[in-house]
Amino acid sequence: MRLFRSFLAVLAVAGPAAADEVALVPGSTVSAPGGLIRGKVERETPELVRIEGRDVPLDQVAGVDYDGAGVSYSQARLQENNGDLARAADLYQKAAGESTNPLVVQDSRFRRAAMLARVAQADPSKRDAAVEALRGITAELSGSRHVGPALMLLARLQLDADEFDAAEATLEELSKLPWARDRAAVTKSRVRVEQGQSEQAIRDLDALIGRLPEGGAARLQATLARAEALADLSRFEEAERAVRAVIDAAEPEDSGTLAPAYNTLGDCLRAAGKPRDALFAYLNTDILYPSQPEEHARALAAIAQLWRVLNQTERAGQVVDRLRQEYPGSPYLPSASGSAP
């Protein structure tokens, strides 16, 4: 009996057995305590992750953590979180060569390509290496969960380089995945805007919004993209009304909706020639929603530009320093440091 009690005490200290984890997106249609499913990841495909016999669609997956992924993998995640993307890419490559878990190998390879893509957004001279790595993922890991995210990153790099035909082809490939079809359609609308076809973009988005359920992430993205297209056509009041409607309908703690909405509002107000109003819109993201790193970095860059427009160069420099410190590998750094468009 004494030995049995000692065994129970060891278990109590050690805690639950280690396991893989699938984190669900906020408001997921998949039910799980705390938004986490723990167990063994049994299978991954371009459309789902299977864990403990449950199939979780990829659009409901916020992230996957593997038990025993290895030291190099853990170090890579740390460097990624610290913003040292080049070092993270090297460590992910090392992790891919060390792990005996094929899912960890696939994840490491994708994460390396993703780091290279983020580096290339800030430094176009690194673009070829990033494109090559992403194409390697789409070709060699076409049966993995990473093919869709790799196609999205590839399309983004192509758009940044004004390679519109290539971006359309990539998005067409992405749209073959059911969970990514609506995201691909929204991005295609942005291609239309870049090509000077904003009227067509609005028609496409109206049709898309009409069939999407209210409150969903895809509908939010489509609504904000529509506002951007309206602003491109100088229909500023209509664009502002559309974005403010999104803001008014959102819960105050819904940072996933409000951060991009306030940033889009700032974009529309800046395009309308209202730099002070735009500044306050971006400040909402900076002050209230720094938990959204992509949108927070985007807001900081815009704030720096607008302080420069308002002849507050010292304040602009302070914001650039913050951006550099908090997001050292951000693709927004070059625009924040230069002149406002």
Residue, then its C-alpha position, 0 to 999 in steps of 0.5 A: m500500500r505504501l508503495f502504491r501511495s508513493f506511485l500516486a504521489v509521483l503521478a501527482v507531481a508529474g502531472p498529466a502525460a505529455a501529448d500532442e495538442v491541436a489549438l482551435v481558432p476562437g469561436s471554433t465550430v469544433s467543441a473542446p475544453g479550453g479550445l484545445i484537443r490533446g492526444k496523438v495526432e494520427r494523420e494530417t491532410p490538406e483539409l484536416v488534422r486527425i487527433e484521437g480519432r477526431d477529424v478537425p477541419l484546417d480552417q478550425v485549427a489555430g496551431v498544432d504542437y507535437d510532443g517531443a518535437g526536439v530541442s532544435y524545433s523548440q529553439a526555432r519556435l523561440q527565435e521565431n517569437n523573438g523576431d530572429l527569423a533568419r536564425a529560426a529558419d536555420l534551426y527549423q532546417k536543423a530540426a527537419g534533419e533531426s526528427t524521426n516524426p514525419l509530421v514534425v519534419q513536415d512542420s519544420r520544413f514548412r516553418r522554414a519556408a514561412m520564415l524565409a517568406r517573411v524575411a523576403q517581405a522586408d528584403p526583396s533580395k531574399r525573395d528567390a530563396a523564399v519562392e523556391a522553398l515554398r514551391g518545394i512545399t507545394a510540390e513535395l508535401s502536397g499531401s500535407r496540411h501545409v500546402g494551403p498555407a504555403l500557397m497563401l504565402l506564395a501568392r502574397l510574395q507574388l502580389d508584392a512583386d506585382e506578378f499578378d498572373a502568377a498570383e492568380a494561378t497560385l490562388e486558383e490552385l488554393s481555391k481547390l481546397p474547400w476550406a481555403r476557397d473563400r480566402a482565395a476569392v478575397t485575395k483575388s479581389r485584391v489582385r483586381v484592385e491592384q490591377g485597377q479593376s476595383e469595380q469588378a472586385i466589388r461585384d465579386l465581393d458582393a456575390l461572395i458576402g451574400r453567401l457567407p454566414e454573418g460573423g465568420a472570418a471569411r465574411l469579415q475579410a471580404t467586407l474589409a476588402r470591399a471597403e478597400a476597393l471602395a476607397d480605391l474608387s474614391r468612394f470614401e464615405e461609403a468605405e468608412r461606413a462599411v468599416r464602422a459597421v463592422i466595428d460597431a457590430a463587434e464585441p469589444e474584446d474581439s481583437g481578431t475582428l477589431a484590429p484589422a477593422y481599425n487598420t482598414l478604417g485608417d487606410c480608408l481615412r488616409a486615402a481620403g486625405k484625413p491623416r489625423d483621423a487615420l492616426f486615431a484609427y491606427l492608435n486603436t489597434d496599437i493601444l487596444y489590440p497589440s495581441q494581434p502581432e501582424e495587425h499591430a506591426r501594420a498599425l505601428a508602421a502607419i502611425a510612424q508614416l502619419w507622424r511624419v506627414l504631420n511634421q512630428t519627426e521625433r514621434a515618428g522615429q520613436v514609433v519606428d524604434r518600437l516597431r524595430q524592437e518589437y517586430p525586428g523582422s517585420p515586412y512593415l519596417p521599410s515603409a515605416s522608416g521611409s516616406a509616407p505614400 
